[in-house]
């Protein structure tokens, strides 16, 4: 007897061209909001429409022996009437402009039954005919705030490494607790799906090691990382998203951080904050991603092909 699908669809768009999916989660590996903020930004920027969701039953804890409040849904009342209810969601969005198409997934990392959750996730992939999926994540690291972001990559099929190495990534040698995005590499291979992760390294500075009175610094919404992710995916997925807004946000973010660090150094002149930042930059190896415009690549391909 066939089990009931965990997916509830409102629409199943048909697409004759190559289709890809960008997936993110509200998860613990979400530095710079790369995993949760970037997919939501895309949904709003593109006006993507919701076409389905993974039903939440069986994936979430509402209380534990440690805390009866941490995992519970949140509710808001006004004059006794419920005006808002916040529960875990895992939504599928669709965007196309007639020439390009993209599936965007944004969800809450499950607390349990992760195998069944993964099966539902790859049911989405199979149903829509997605060729390749990227799972996003972020980790905090001592990296320069004013340089291109670096990315760690993992993948589901050995044959993917050669192509992915051209996208200015390092390949993960991590060992430890797994996030949702990284976990899916394993079930992806079992169902023969092309799935890979991009985990960005987001600036975080431990100033407390210099002086306990100086507050640590980290980037909440890392627009530079978002931009650098989409630069790679624009090329790989051939979706030609307009990144002008993110480039501007990234430049403004850099300016704001420079101002903040200058003010911090002026407030604590006895603390070697600028030397700390200088060492971070000196020890950093930048891996910028730069590709020829697709039109020029096609033209050069034709020339060398001839």
Residue frames relative to the residue before (quaternion, step in Angstrom):
aa qw qx qy qz dx dy dz
X 1.0000 0.0000 0.0000 0.0000 0.00 0.00 0.00
X 0.4005 -0.7352 0.4991 0.2234 3.59 -0.78 1.05
X 0.4227 -0.7112 0.5019 0.2523 3.58 -0.86 1.00
X 0.5779 -0.5968 0.4353 0.3470 3.54 -1.21 0.61
X 0.5164 -0.6509 0.4609 0.3120 3.56 -1.00 0.82
X 0.4082 -0.7016 0.5351 0.2340 3.54 -1.13 0.77
X 0.6278 0.5378 -0.3237 0.4603 3.57 1.31 -0.15
X 0.1283 -0.7549 0.6378 0.0832 3.54 -1.05 0.81
X 0.1516 -0.8158 0.5568 0.0378 3.57 -0.54 1.23
X 0.2053 -0.7328 0.6297 0.1563 3.52 -1.21 0.61
X 0.7775 0.0155 0.0110 0.6286 3.55 1.32 -0.42
X 0.0971 -0.7739 0.6221 0.0688 3.56 -1.13 0.68
X 0.1839 -0.8266 0.5211 0.1065 3.58 0.16 1.24
X 0.3073 -0.7216 0.5899 0.1919 3.54 -1.13 0.71
X 0.0085 -0.7965 0.6039 -0.0293 3.56 -0.98 0.86
X 0.3321 -0.7831 0.4977 0.1695 3.56 -0.71 1.08
X 0.6721 0.4953 -0.2971 0.4633 3.59 1.20 -0.47
X 0.7073 -0.4161 0.3466 0.4544 3.51 -1.37 -0.20
X 0.1244 -0.8142 0.5669 0.0120 3.56 -0.87 1.00
X 0.0624 -0.8000 0.5967 0.0036 3.56 -0.98 0.91
X 0.2457 -0.7710 0.5716 0.1361 3.56 -1.26 0.41
X 0.2057 -0.7232 0.6489 0.1169 3.53 -1.17 0.82
X 0.0416 -0.8297 0.5558 -0.0307 3.58 -0.66 1.10
X 0.0436 0.7906 -0.6092 0.0433 3.55 -1.03 0.85
X 0.2070 -0.7805 0.5818 0.0974 3.53 -1.26 0.44
X 0.4179 -0.5893 0.6088 0.3279 3.48 -1.34 0.34
X 0.2146 0.7955 -0.5059 0.2554 3.52 0.15 1.40
X 0.6590 -0.5201 0.3454 0.4194 3.58 -1.23 0.19
X 0.6868 0.4182 -0.2860 0.5212 3.63 1.12 -0.50
X 0.3868 0.7362 -0.4476 0.3289 3.55 0.66 1.19
X 0.1477 0.8030 -0.5592 0.1439 3.58 1.00 0.79
X 0.8223 0.1882 -0.1695 0.5096 3.55 -1.02 0.86
X 0.4249 -0.7160 0.4385 0.3384 3.58 1.34 0.16
X 0.2287 0.7906 -0.5346 0.1919 3.59 1.09 0.66
X 0.7161 0.4645 -0.2622 0.4502 3.58 0.91 -0.90
X 0.7815 0.3272 -0.1726 0.5025 3.60 0.91 -0.87
X 0.7228 0.4782 -0.2608 0.4254 3.58 0.88 -0.93
X 0.6592 0.5322 -0.3214 0.4231 3.58 0.93 -0.86
X 0.6628 0.4737 -0.3391 0.4705 3.68 0.80 -0.77
X 0.6520 0.5101 -0.3228 0.4588 3.59 0.97 -0.82
X 0.6078 0.5460 -0.3380 0.4671 3.58 1.06 -0.75
X 0.6644 0.5072 -0.2987 0.4605 3.58 0.91 -0.92
X 0.6295 0.5452 -0.3308 0.4440 3.57 0.95 -0.89
X 0.7121 0.4479 -0.2542 0.4771 3.56 0.89 -0.97
X 0.6569 0.5192 -0.3180 0.4448 3.60 0.94 -0.86
X 0.7555 0.3949 -0.2051 0.4808 3.57 0.90 -0.93
X 0.3668 -0.7177 0.5047 0.3093 3.57 1.20 -0.41
X 0.1891 0.8110 -0.5295 0.1617 3.56 1.09 0.73
X 0.3106 -0.7650 0.5398 0.1643 3.56 -1.04 0.76
X 0.4880 -0.6587 0.4922 0.2927 3.54 -1.08 0.77
X 0.0963 -0.8199 0.5638 0.0259 3.58 -0.86 0.99
X 0.8166 -0.0782 0.0451 0.5701 3.61 1.20 -0.07
X 0.1252 -0.7856 0.5982 0.0963 3.55 -1.31 0.00
X 0.4653 -0.6065 0.5533 0.3307 3.53 -1.35 0.32
X 0.4204 -0.7025 0.5108 0.2625 3.58 -0.76 1.00
X 0.4637 -0.7566 0.3971 0.2342 3.62 -0.76 1.04
X 0.4820 0.7118 -0.4313 0.2739 3.59 1.18 -0.41
X 0.8330 0.2387 -0.1936 0.4601 3.53 -0.92 1.01
X 0.6745 0.5172 -0.2930 0.4378 3.61 1.24 -0.06
X 0.7877 0.3378 -0.1423 0.4951 3.60 1.17 -0.45
X 0.3535 -0.7019 0.5856 0.1986 3.52 -1.16 0.83
X 0.2521 -0.7713 0.5629 0.1573 3.59 -0.98 0.79
X 0.7843 -0.0463 -0.0329 0.6177 3.57 1.28 -0.16
X 0.1763 -0.7572 0.6197 0.1074 3.55 -1.31 0.43
X 0.6668 -0.4732 0.3589 0.4502 3.61 -1.22 0.15
X 0.6462 0.5252 -0.3232 0.4496 3.60 1.12 -0.58
X 0.8102 -0.0313 0.0664 0.5815 3.57 0.92 -0.93
X 0.2716 -0.7661 0.5604 0.1587 3.55 -0.91 0.89
X 0.6904 0.4910 -0.2700 0.4575 3.59 1.26 -0.08
X 0.5591 0.6793 -0.3826 0.2820 3.57 1.05 -0.79
X 0.8073 0.3129 -0.1412 0.4800 3.58 0.82 -0.98
X 0.4932 0.7023 -0.4234 0.2904 3.60 1.19 -0.18
X 0.5493 -0.5682 0.4813 0.3791 3.60 -1.16 0.53
X 0.3255 -0.7367 0.5607 0.1921 3.56 -1.19 0.57
X 0.1294 -0.7972 0.5885 0.0374 3.53 -1.03 0.84
X 0.1504 -0.7725 0.6106 0.0881 3.56 -1.19 0.60
X 0.1341 -0.7915 0.5946 0.0457 3.55 -0.86 1.06
X 0.0635 -0.7422 0.6626 0.0779 3.54 -1.27 0.52
X 0.8246 -0.1008 0.0018 0.5567 3.54 -0.52 1.26
X 0.7504 -0.4263 0.2067 0.4609 3.54 0.97 0.93
X 0.6658 0.4915 -0.3102 0.4679 3.60 1.23 -0.24
X 0.4447 -0.6895 0.5063 0.2655 3.56 -0.90 0.94
X 0.0793 -0.8131 0.5766 0.0103 3.58 -0.61 1.16
X 0.8039 0.0937 -0.0545 0.5849 3.57 1.21 -0.27
X 0.0007 0.7693 -0.6389 0.0073 3.56 -1.07 0.83
X 0.1454 -0.8044 0.5744 0.0442 3.54 -0.69 1.12
X 0.0841 0.7853 -0.6027 0.1142 3.55 -0.54 1.22
X 0.6353 -0.5222 0.3781 0.4252 3.64 -1.16 0.37
X 0.0512 -0.7962 0.6029 0.0013 3.57 -1.01 0.85
X 0.0658 -0.7599 0.6456 0.0376 3.55 -1.26 0.55
X 0.0316 0.8710 -0.4797 0.1011 3.52 0.20 1.37
X 0.2758 -0.7408 0.5977 0.1339 3.52 -1.21 0.77
X 0.0865 -0.8026 0.5901 0.0110 3.58 -0.83 1.05
X 0.2092 -0.7701 0.5952 0.0944 3.51 -1.25 0.62
X 0.0363 0.7639 -0.6441 0.0166 3.53 -1.14 0.80
X 0.1783 0.7450 -0.6403 0.0557 3.53 -1.16 0.67
X 0.2667 -0.7574 0.5760 0.1533 3.54 -1.25 0.52
X 0.6802 -0.4660 0.2817 0.4907 3.55 1.24 0.39
X 0.7692 0.2815 -0.1564 0.5519 3.56 1.15 -0.67
X 0.7811 0.1749 -0.0785 0.5943 3.56 1.11 -0.74
X 0.0840 -0.7881 0.6083 0.0415 3.57 -1.17 0.57
X 0.0385 -0.7930 0.6078 -0.0141 3.55 -1.19 0.61
X 0.2238 -0.7231 0.6369 0.1463 3.54 -1.13 0.79
X 0.0932 -0.7832 0.6139 0.0336 3.59 -0.94 0.92
X 0.0968 -0.7865 0.6095 0.0239 3.57 -0.85 1.04
X 0.0457 0.7776 -0.6261 0.0360 3.57 -0.96 0.91
X 0.1040 0.8337 -0.5276 0.1254 3.57 -0.61 1.10
X 0.4916 -0.6013 0.5334 0.3350 3.50 -1.44 -0.06
X 0.5009 -0.6545 0.4785 0.3028 3.55 -0.83 1.02
X 0.4021 -0.7397 0.4791 0.2483 3.64 -0.70 1.02
X 0.4371 -0.6889 0.5178 0.2574 3.56 -1.23 0.53
X 0.8084 0.0443 0.0167 0.5868 3.61 1.14 -0.55
X 0.7886 0.2967 -0.2481 0.4780 3.56 -1.37 0.22
X 0.1257 0.8500 -0.5021 0.0981 3.52 1.01 0.87
X 0.5959 0.5633 -0.3731 0.4341 3.62 1.09 -0.58
X 0.6731 0.4803 -0.2942 0.4792 3.57 0.95 -0.86
X 0.6065 0.5413 -0.3440 0.4698 3.57 1.10 -0.69
X 0.6559 0.5083 -0.3088 0.4649 3.59 0.92 -0.90
X 0.6301 0.5270 -0.3366 0.4604 3.59 1.01 -0.79
X 0.6478 0.5046 -0.3163 0.4751 3.59 1.02 -0.78
X 0.6308 0.5439 -0.3323 0.4426 3.57 0.99 -0.85
X 0.7398 0.4011 -0.2414 0.4833 3.58 0.83 -0.92
X 0.5024 0.5842 -0.4363 0.4646 3.57 1.28 -0.04
X 0.6026 0.5409 -0.3451 0.4745 3.59 1.10 -0.72
X 0.6462 0.5341 -0.3048 0.4520 3.56 0.92 -0.98
X 0.7085 0.4655 -0.2630 0.4607 3.57 0.84 -1.03
X 0.6605 0.5311 -0.3159 0.4265 3.58 0.91 -0.91
X 0.7485 0.3932 -0.2163 0.4882 3.59 0.92 -0.89
X 0.4400 -0.7084 0.4510 0.3180 3.58 1.23 -0.28
X 0.2264 0.7917 -0.5305 0.2013 3.58 1.07 0.77
X 0.3742 -0.7410 0.5176 0.2073 3.59 -0.82 1.01
X 0.8135 -0.0342 0.0801 0.5751 3.57 0.83 -0.99
X 0.1519 -0.7877 0.5947 0.0531 3.57 -1.04 0.87
X 0.1514 -0.7582 0.6258 0.1027 3.54 -1.09 0.78
X 0.2037 -0.7553 0.6133 0.1089 3.55 -0.97 0.94
X 0.2621 -0.8085 0.5161 0.1062 3.57 -0.77 1.08
X 0.1018 0.7812 -0.6134 0.0563 3.53 -1.19 0.60
X 0.1760 -0.7812 0.5888 0.1100 3.54 -1.30 0.21
X 0.0777 -0.7705 0.6311 0.0441 3.56 -1.15 0.71
X 0.4502 -0.6826 0.5031 0.2797 3.56 -1.07 0.71
X 0.0686 0.7916 -0.6001 0.0923 3.55 -1.03 0.86
X 0.5150 -0.6051 0.4975 0.3479 3.56 -1.28 0.32
X 0.2643 0.7423 -0.5593 0.2575 3.54 0.11 1.35
X 0.6011 -0.5754 0.3977 0.3865 3.62 -1.12 0.53
X 0.4398 -0.7062 0.4940 0.2526 3.54 -1.03 0.80
X 0.7407 0.4210 -0.2121 0.4786 3.59 1.19 -0.53
X 0.5986 0.5255 -0.3702 0.4780 3.59 1.22 0.49
X 0.6473 -0.4703 0.4030 0.4443 3.56 -1.29 0.22
X 0.4741 -0.6771 0.4834 0.2883 3.56 -1.02 0.79
X 0.3136 -0.7215 0.5832 0.2021 3.56 -1.22 0.56
X 0.2084 -0.8020 0.5565 0.0605 3.55 -1.15 0.69
X 0.2773 -0.7135 0.6229 0.1617 3.49 -1.19 0.80
X 0.1433 -0.8143 0.5620 0.0218 3.55 -0.95 0.91
X 0.0010 -0.7366 0.6753 0.0369 3.53 -1.25 0.64
X 0.1417 -0.8174 0.5580 0.0204 3.58 -1.12 0.54
X 0.5359 -0.6855 0.4200 0.2578 3.55 -1.20 0.60
X 0.7889 0.2259 -0.1086 0.5610 3.61 1.09 -0.63
X 0.5512 -0.6669 0.3878 0.3178 3.56 -0.75 1.06
X 0.6472 0.5593 -0.3169 0.4098 3.57 1.02 -0.74
X 0.5802 0.6086 -0.3667 0.3982 3.60 1.23 -0.26
X 0.5457 0.6763 -0.3971 0.2952 3.59 1.11 -0.62
X 0.6379 0.5601 -0.3388 0.4057 3.58 0.90 -0.87
X 0.6871 0.4588 -0.2820 0.4877 3.58 0.90 -0.90
X 0.6766 0.5130 -0.3043 0.4318 3.58 0.85 -0.95
X 0.5988 0.5846 -0.3661 0.4071 3.60 1.07 -0.60
X 0.6312 0.5421 -0.3289 0.4466 3.58 1.23 -0.34
X 0.6508 0.5332 -0.3039 0.4471 3.58 1.29 -0.01
X 0.5345 -0.6735 0.3894 0.3302 3.57 1.14 0.70
X 0.4341 0.6557 -0.4888 0.3776 3.56 0.73 1.14
X 0.3096 -0.6678 0.6225 0.2657 3.51 -1.37 0.22
X 0.3962 -0.7264 0.5078 0.2397 3.57 -1.08 0.62
X 0.5142 -0.7217 0.3857 0.2569 3.51 -0.68 1.22
X 0.1051 -0.7468 0.6534 0.0658 3.53 -1.16 0.82
X 0.2745 0.8010 -0.4885 0.2110 3.56 1.28 0.45
X 0.0150 -0.7609 0.6485 0.0168 3.54 -1.21 0.67
X 0.5241 0.6172 -0.4498 0.3770 3.58 -0.64 1.09
X 0.8005 -0.2672 0.2092 0.4939 3.54 -1.28 -0.42
X 0.3276 -0.7884 0.5004 0.1438 3.54 -0.93 0.92
X 0.3320 -0.6939 0.5996 0.2207 3.54 -1.18 0.68
X 0.6944 -0.4772 0.3219 0.4319 3.57 -1.26 0.26
X 0.6575 0.5359 -0.3208 0.4213 3.55 0.88 -0.93
X 0.7008 0.4503 -0.2673 0.4844 3.57 0.96 -0.86
X 0.5906 0.5898 -0.3686 0.4091 3.60 1.02 -0.71
X 0.6713 0.5528 -0.3037 0.3892 3.58 0.94 -0.90
X 0.4703 0.6621 -0.4525 0.3684 3.60 1.23 -0.18
X 0.6734 0.5198 -0.2947 0.4353 3.59 0.97 -0.86
X 0.7227 0.4006 -0.2767 0.4905 3.66 0.66 -0.93
X 0.5599 0.5940 -0.3987 0.4179 3.61 1.14 -0.47
X 0.6673 0.4963 -0.3114 0.4597 3.57 0.90 -0.89
X 0.6453 0.5465 -0.3200 0.4273 3.57 1.02 -0.78
X 0.7396 0.3361 -0.2187 0.5406 3.60 1.15 -0.55
X 0.4862 -0.7046 0.4000 0.3272 3.59 1.32 0.39
X 0.4023 0.7052 -0.4809 0.3310 3.58 0.99 0.86
X 0.4014 -0.6813 0.5556 0.2570 3.57 -1.11 0.73
X 0.1602 0.7743 -0.5832 0.1861 3.54 -0.41 1.28
X 0.0787 0.7853 -0.6124 0.0451 3.56 -0.97 0.82
X 0.3414 -0.7316 0.5548 0.2012 3.55 -1.28 0.39
X 0.1165 -0.7257 0.6687 0.1122 3.51 -1.32 0.51
X 0.0270 -0.7920 0.6091 -0.0301 3.56 -0.52 1.21
X 0.2368 -0.8078 0.5299 0.1028 3.54 -0.46 1.25
X 0.3530 -0.7031 0.5758 0.2224 3.55 -1.17 0.68
X 0.1614 -0.8289 0.5357 0.0029 3.53 -0.47 1.34
X 0.5523 -0.6554 0.3963 0.3292 3.63 -0.85 0.92
X 0.1361 0.7411 -0.6475 0.1141 3.53 -1.01 0.98
X 0.0896 -0.8209 0.5640 0.0054 3.57 -0.73 1.07
X 0.2728 -0.7733 0.5607 0.1149 3.54 -0.74 1.18
X 0.0807 -0.8399 0.5366 0.0053 3.54 0.27 1.31
X 0.5340 0.6509 -0.4030 0.3588 3.59 1.20 -0.44
X 0.5985 0.5649 -0.3692 0.4317 3.59 1.12 -0.50
X 0.6521 0.4836 -0.3083 0.4959 3.58 1.26 -0.41
X 0.7698 -0.1436 0.1474 0.6042 3.53 1.00 -0.93
X 0.4738 -0.7161 0.4402 0.2625 3.57 -0.70 1.11
X 0.6388 0.5481 -0.3330 0.4251 3.59 1.16 -0.44
X 0.6459 0.5012 -0.3178 0.4802 3.59 1.26 -0.27
X 0.3859 -0.7493 0.4964 0.2081 3.55 -0.68 1.13
X 0.5298 -0.6224 0.4793 0.3197 3.54 -1.10 0.77
X 0.2559 -0.7750 0.5644 0.1240 3.55 -1.20 0.53
X 0.1369 0.7664 -0.6249 0.0585 3.55 -1.08 0.76
X 0.4726 -0.6668 0.5074 0.2732 3.56 -1.26 0.50
X 0.3386 -0.7654 0.5156 0.1835 3.58 -0.71 1.07
X 0.7825 0.0903 -0.0277 0.6154 3.59 0.71 -1.08
X 0.1229 -0.8417 0.5242 0.0413 3.56 -0.07 1.28
X 0.1884 -0.8307 0.5173 0.0829 3.55 0.15 1.33
X 0.5870 0.5530 -0.3814 0.4518 3.60 1.11 -0.50
X 0.6512 0.4973 -0.3146 0.4793 3.59 0.98 -0.80
X 0.6230 0.5338 -0.3423 0.4580 3.60 0.98 -0.83
X 0.6581 0.5157 -0.3003 0.4592 3.56 0.92 -0.96
X 0.7003 0.4776 -0.2805 0.4505 3.58 0.87 -0.96
X 0.5782 0.5485 -0.3693 0.4781 3.60 1.16 -0.52
X 0.7357 0.4446 -0.2451 0.4483 3.56 0.72 -1.10
X 0.5457 0.5836 -0.4052 0.4442 3.59 1.16 -0.43
X 0.6729 0.4814 -0.2829 0.4852 3.57 0.97 -0.87
X 0.7087 0.4631 -0.2749 0.4558 3.58 0.84 -0.95
X 0.5504 0.5889 -0.3921 0.4432 3.59 1.13 -0.55
X 0.7076 0.4546 -0.2565 0.4763 3.53 0.92 -0.95
X 0.6967 0.4862 -0.2828 0.4452 3.57 0.82 -0.99
X 0.7715 0.3592 -0.1782 0.4939 3.58 0.87 -1.01
X 0.3017 -0.7844 0.4860 0.2397 3.58 1.33 -0.24
X 0.3631 0.7593 -0.4615 0.2804 3.58 0.92 0.96
X 0.2784 -0.8299 0.4604 0.1472 3.60 1.31 -0.13
X 0.1638 0.7886 -0.5672 0.1718 3.58 0.81 1.00
X 0.4513 -0.6743 0.5172 0.2724 3.57 -1.08 0.76
X 0.1340 -0.8339 0.5348 0.0255 3.58 -0.52 1.22
X 0.3058 0.7877 -0.4890 0.2165 3.60 1.27 0.26
X 0.6681 0.5083 -0.3052 0.4495 3.58 0.88 -0.93
X 0.6811 0.4778 -0.2978 0.4682 3.59 0.90 -0.88
X 0.6069 0.5426 -0.3576 0.4577 3.59 1.05 -0.67
X 0.6602 0.4983 -0.2988 0.4760 3.58 1.00 -0.86
X 0.6498 0.5073 -0.3172 0.4688 3.58 0.97 -0.84
X 0.6471 0.5270 -0.3153 0.4518 3.56 1.00 -0.81
X 0.6497 0.5096 -0.3096 0.4715 3.57 1.00 -0.84
X 0.6530 0.5049 -0.3051 0.4750 3.57 1.00 -0.85
X 0.6157 0.5453 -0.3368 0.4584 3.59 1.04 -0.77
X 0.6483 0.5184 -0.3137 0.4610 3.58 0.93 -0.89
X 0.6480 0.5158 -0.3087 0.4677 3.58 0.97 -0.87
X 0.6635 0.5120 -0.3028 0.4538 3.58 0.93 -0.91
X 0.6618 0.4970 -0.3130 0.4660 3.58 0.95 -0.83
X 0.6205 0.5409 -0.3381 0.4561 3.59 0.99 -0.82
X 0.6575 0.5052 -0.2983 0.4728 3.57 0.93 -0.92
X 0.6590 0.5172 -0.3054 0.4527 3.58 0.91 -0.95
X 0.6922 0.4734 -0.2873 0.4629 3.59 0.87 -0.92
X 0.6155 0.5343 -0.3418 0.4678 3.60 1.07 -0.68
X 0.6614 0.4997 -0.2978 0.4735 3.58 0.97 -0.87
X 0.6410 0.5262 -0.3147 0.4618 3.55 1.06 -0.82
X 0.6575 0.5039 -0.3045 0.4702 3.58 0.99 -0.85
X 0.6494 0.5099 -0.3134 0.4692 3.60 1.04 -0.76
X 0.6620 0.5099 -0.2973 0.4619 3.58 1.07 -0.75
X 0.7853 0.1941 -0.0931 0.5804 3.58 1.11 -0.69
X 0.0642 -0.8591 0.5067 0.0329 3.62 0.56 1.13
X 0.6453 0.5379 -0.3243 0.4348 3.58 1.16 -0.51
X 0.6496 0.4990 -0.3059 0.4852 3.60 1.27 -0.31
X 0.3887 -0.7580 0.4747 0.2214 3.65 -0.71 1.03
X 0.0211 0.8451 -0.5327 0.0406 3.58 0.64 1.12
X 0.6755 0.4933 -0.3104 0.4516 3.59 0.90 -0.86
X 0.6162 0.5276 -0.3439 0.4729 3.58 1.10 -0.65
X 0.6078 0.5561 -0.3343 0.4579 3.57 1.09 -0.78
X 0.6919 0.4688 -0.2719 0.4770 3.59 0.83 -1.02
X 0.6307 0.5417 -0.3302 0.4468 3.57 1.01 -0.80
X 0.6577 0.4996 -0.3111 0.4701 3.58 1.00 -0.80
X 0.5975 0.5570 -0.3579 0.4523 3.59 1.05 -0.73
X 0.6826 0.4837 -0.2750 0.4738 3.56 0.95 -0.93
X 0.6525 0.5305 -0.3161 0.4392 3.60 0.93 -0.88
X 0.7224 0.4487 -0.2390 0.4688 3.58 0.97 -0.87
X 0.6020 0.6082 -0.3336 0.3954 3.59 1.29 -0.23
X 0.1824 -0.7515 0.6246 0.1089 3.55 -1.06 0.84
X 0.2681 -0.7986 0.5218 0.1341 3.56 -0.36 1.26
X 0.1096 -0.7804 0.6139 0.0461 3.56 -1.06 0.86
X 0.0438 -0.8314 0.5536 0.0182 3.60 0.35 1.16
X 0.2928 -0.7315 0.5876 0.1841 3.54 -1.14 0.69
X 0.1323 0.7795 -0.6006 0.1194 3.56 -0.70 1.07
X 0.0167 -0.7953 0.6049 -0.0357 3.54 -0.78 1.10
X 0.5554 -0.5660 0.4798 0.3754 3.54 -1.19 0.47
X 0.5960 -0.5342 0.4536 0.3919 3.53 -1.19 0.54
X 0.5966 -0.6127 0.3841 0.3480 3.57 -0.97 0.89
X 0.6188 0.5508 -0.3534 0.4344 3.58 1.02 -0.76
X 0.6778 0.4768 -0.2886 0.4795 3.57 0.94 -0.91
X 0.6136 0.5420 -0.3495 0.4557 3.58 1.05 -0.71
X 0.6583 0.5060 -0.3079 0.4645 3.56 0.93 -0.91
X 0.6559 0.5172 -0.3096 0.4544 3.56 0.99 -0.89
X 0.6677 0.4903 -0.3000 0.4730 3.57 0.93 -0.88
X 0.6100 0.5508 -0.3399 0.4572 3.54 1.11 -0.72
X 0.6545 0.5079 -0.3127 0.4647 3.56 1.00 -0.83
X 0.6405 0.5345 -0.3225 0.4473 3.58 1.00 -0.89
X 0.7344 0.4170 -0.2474 0.4749 3.55 0.76 -1.05
X 0.5789 0.5662 -0.3686 0.4566 3.55 1.21 -0.48
X 0.6618 0.4852 -0.2909 0.4918 3.55 1.06 -0.83
